[in-house]
Amino acid sequence: RLFQRIREDLGMAYSVYTGPAAYPGCGDYTIYAATTPKHAQKVLEQIDVEMNKLLQGGVMEKEFIQAKAQLKGSFILSLESAFNRMNNAGSNMIMLRRVIDPEETIRGIESVTVEDVNAAVHDLVHAPRCIAVVGKNARRYLPALR
């Protein structure tokens, strides 16, 4: 949604993506947008708009099915790389103290419901937010951060 709205529809960012990072006992969920200083405030506003839409309407069944298919496909393709297999095994050992079999990962993805995702969305959107702005004089372009 963010990529479509901010990059494709509005043309205000070079790159937009989201993703989780997990660590033993904690983690984060990042929304990243690479934009020009003149578009920074508008991009932040659009992120808020899209997050509120997601919070109010939830994840739609069609996009949920597509996301699960993409996640499974990406995971399966990643197994073709020795680096990715070892990175995955190492992450499993650090986080869970065991290596998870690829079939278990696929079963885990398949077991997630749209209700699970919408509950996670609710938790993430209501969590405290931290904003990092990088670039020469970037702060002067973001009145909300002053």
Protein Blocks (a to p, Z undefined) as FASTA:
>chain_A
ZZmmmmmmnopafbdcddddddehiacddddddddfklmmmmmmmmmmmmmmmmmnopaf
klmmmmmmmmmmmmmmmmmpmklmmmmmmmmmmmnopacdfklmmmmmmmpcfklmmmmm
mmmmmpccddddedehklmmmmklZZ
